[in-house]
Amino acid sequence: MNEADFINQLTSKKYKDRAFSKLLDLYQERLYWHIRKLVGTHENADDVLQNTFVRVYKSLANFKQQSSLHTWMYKIAYNESMRFIEKEKKKTFSSLQDVSDKFLGDLKDDIFFDGDEAQLKLQTVLSQLPENQKKVFYMKYYDNLKFREISNILNIKEGTVKTHYYGAVKYIESNITKMSYIEKIKA
């Protein structure tokens, strides 16, 4: 079935619930990991994912098909994640870096985190990136989105997306190397 037919099912009263169930099967895990990278912990990602699918369900009739369904849902997931982070920031923190530092600490303590030392180093370096670079890097590297899709999700020019991504890659390469060198000196 092509995307247009699937969208027709999602917006029809007769097939909406069955089609939405299929939508969940297709996108739930991918969106979970996209959100998880942004909000840090399993519990937070589950909450944001639920809010994302509620918003998707309520907004299907307004979907104008100016982008793919995939890109549209990622944009909703991204916006829900940013709402969550902003809400967390207002609760107890003064900056997005404070929120990022807290999430990094939560990640280290998270029983669902199964990453190794290299993954923890990467997450540590990623937490030091400016927010725009971090968001673009997550979407390109982890979610394998195209620059054009990221541009649509973030509402920024594709050239800017590329600049953020390659800047992040350069920073990560430089700082992962430094982190390993510093640890060897300390040992």
N, C-alpha and C positions, 0 to 999 in steps of 0.2 A: 504494500500500500504506500502511495506517495504521501508527502507531507501535507499537501492541500486536502486530500481525502481524510487524512487523520485529523486535521484541524476542523474539517466539517463535522466529523463525528464528535469531537470535543465540544463543539458549539451547538449541537443538536440536542434537543430535550430527550429524544428517544435513546441515543447512544452515549450521552455525556458521561454517565457514571462508569460504564464499562470502558470507554476510551480513556477516562482519567485514571482508572486502575492500571491500564496498560502504560500510560504516561509515567505513573509512579514506578512501575517495574523498569522502564527504560532509563529513567533519569535520577531516581532516588539516590543511588550510590554515588554517581558522578557528582551530583550537587552536594551531597553530604561532604565529600572530600574537598570540594571547592570551598565550601563554607568553613569546614574544619581548619583549613589553612589560614583563613582570615580571623576566626574567633578563638582558636587555640584548643579548647577542650572538647571532649566527646559530649558532655552534657550541654554545653553552650551550642554546639553544632546541631544537636538534636532539636533544641528549642527553635533555633533559627530556621532549620530545615522545615519544621512543621509550619512556622509562620510563612515561609516561602511558598509552600504548596497551598496553603489557605489563600494567599494572595493570588497565586496562579489560577486557582479554581474560580475565584471571584472575578478575575480579570479576563478570562478567556474570551468573553463576548466582545471585549474592547481590543483584542489583539488584531493589529492592522496588517500583519504579515509584511512589514517593511524589512524585517530581518527573519532569519530562520527561527523556528520554535526553540531550538537549542540555545541560540544567542539571547533570545528574549527571556528565557527562564534563567539563564546565567546572570542576566542583568538584574532580574528581580532578586535572585539569591544574593548577589553582590550588594544591592541596595538594602536588603534586610540585614545583612551582616554589618554594614556600615551603621544602620540604625541601632543595632545591638551594641556595637563598639561605642558609639556616641552616648548611648544610655549608660554604659558602664563607666565611661569617662566622667560623666556628670555625677555619678554616685560617689566616687572616691578619689579620682585622679585628676591631675591638672593637664596632662598632655597625652597624645596618642602614644608617645614613647613609653610613658608610665604604664599604659594599658598593655603595650607590647611586652614590656619587661615582666608584667604580672602574668601574662599568658605564657611566656617562656618558662617562668617558674612553675606554673600550673602544668605545663607540658611535661616537665621533668618529673613531676609527682603523679602524673596521670597513669593509672593502671592500664589504660588502653594503649598507651604509647609503646610501640614495640620496636622503635628505631634503635640503631646501634650508635656507637660513639661518633661515627662520621656524620650520621643524620643529626645528632644533637649539635655537633659543630656547625653544620650547615644552618640549622635553625637559629643558632646563636648569631652567626654572621648575618642571616636574613633579618633578624630583629633589629640590627643596626642600620639597615637601609632606610632611606627616606620612604615615606608611605607610598608615594606614587610608583617608585621603582619596585617596591616590595609587591604591590598589587599586580603590576604588569608581569613581574617575574613569576609569581604563583600561577597566573592564568596561562602564561606561555609554557613554562617548564613543566608544571604539574598537571594542568588541565589540557595541555596540548591544543590550546585555542590558536587560531590564526591571528596575526596582527590586526587584520580588518575586524574580526569579531571582538577583540579586546577594545579596539577603537570605538565600536558601537556600544559596548557595555559601559565603558568609562566616559563616553562622550568627549573624547579628545582625538586630535588628528593622528592618523596612522604613523606619520613621521615621528611624532612625539612619543608614541608607544614604543617604536623601535629604539629611540634614543634612551628611554627609561630602561628598556630590557637590556640593551648592550652595556649601558652604564652599570646596571646591577650585576651582570655577568663579570665585568671587569673588576668590580669591587669584591665580589665573592671570590674570584680566583686569587686576587691579591691577599685578601684577609684570611682565607682558609690556609694558605701557605704560611702566612705570618703566625697564625694560631698554632699550627703544627710545630713551627720552629721554636716558638716561645715555650711550648710544652716540653720539647726536648731539652731546652736549656734548664728548665725548672727541675727536670728529673734527675 
